[in-house]
């Protein structure tokens, strides 16, 4: 029985650290540059982050009921299976293994390596292997090394992963809070608040032509603004994703019926507030509008102010903001912060993801070995299989595109899962529900409205979405060819 083998080692604080730590990677320090080019407006930039936070909170509040109903390893995989059956749950697990979990682990690992390059430039400056579109440098190998190290540590028992999560999540929360407070305080005397909020709802977009040259900013019509909002939000959604990872590890949480819903709310609420305030701090330290910098960028106050948020060097808005506060040491300070952030983020992803694949294997829908727990009560085989595929993606050079696949795929299955909440209310009316979704049915319904609008808009206007849809559908023949005949038992984790 699962209850007798997994170790109930995580309390409410640990689970909250897992939610917040898995959400905060490197995105908050980067994606506002692209979003500001798409929107050209401080008001709409903050509005997009606010809507992202509201959507995330609505999703977390809705998941709380399912988490309390099925407090077992596997989380969202289990919810989908209980509501819709094994094929839809396999498609979720397949997509999570192919890109959602492993693709993000790979991208976050490489981000860790790239920022390590601030201290060891050879890691990013020297190309070690190049074939077609694939380019591998030292940053890739540092990313691989970080994935291997975290997998090895977590395979030795959940207490090690718990300690790392607590240390790195608390460190980055404190550091981000310091950046926010200092940025807002300095912002009141910088003059940028006044300039950035003078015409805060005047939206314009900056695009490149076919030759890769930046075109002048073009004002957005009302319809154009709605389209841009529904597509550029993928950037902030990516930065806010992975909040559901705590559900994968429910079997290791003490009193999960209460602690899972609470941690989902607390973690997503804390991160939402920090993300909005971080963007307020950026707007207090930097002009929103800027011009592209030609040649090799050198950090000076004039250069940072001229590029603004829109054209921050390599989109590193966080580094530009830190430079305005701390001067020449900002590059190193921000590199340390992002290395702490990405290392802690990947620790949570690696810890939680292995429990999902463990649950799939218990259901006959993944490699058989992945259903085994080692002597530390950890699904080590599932963890190492996850690491192997993430490492392959790390070295493929394709993780950038996979991130977009992953974020869209996550949204699709969030929709499927919350639709399952409505179905289970009808098909299992007498089931034990220690926690009922806050604001049901209004809040879950509003989440579905927001999520469907975003997914439809991305399908119409973003070519990357087609690849994500095809990837999800590719799981159908895999299910019938590799797993359908092996599906010999129909018992559920709730009965085990």
NORPE-V745280 format. One line per field, one symbol per residue. ss: DSSP state (a for helix, b for strand, c for the rest). Layout:
# NORPE-V745280
ss: ???
This chain:
# NORPE-V745280
ss: caaacccccbcaaaaaaaaaaaacccaaaccaaaaaaaaccaaaaaaaaaaaaaaaaaaaaaaaaaaaacccbccaaaaaaaaacaaaaaaaaaaaaaaaaaaaaaaaaaaaaaaacccccaaaacbbbbbccbbbbaaaaaaaaaaaaaaaaaaccaaaaaaaaaaaaaaaaaaaaaaaaaaaaaaaaacaaaaacccccccbbccbcccccbcccbbccaaaaaaaaaaaaaaaaaacccccaaaabaaabccaaaaaaaaaaaaaaaaaaaaaaaaaaaaaacccccccccccccccaaaaaaacccccaaacaaaaaaaaaaaaaaaaaaaaaaaaaaaaaaaaaaaaaaaaaaaaaacccccaaaaccccccccaaaaaaaaaaaaaaaaaccaaaaaaaaaaaaaaaaaaaaaaaaaaaaaccccccccccccccaaaaaaaaaaaaaaaaaaaaccaaaaaaaaaaaaaaaaaaaacccccccccaaac
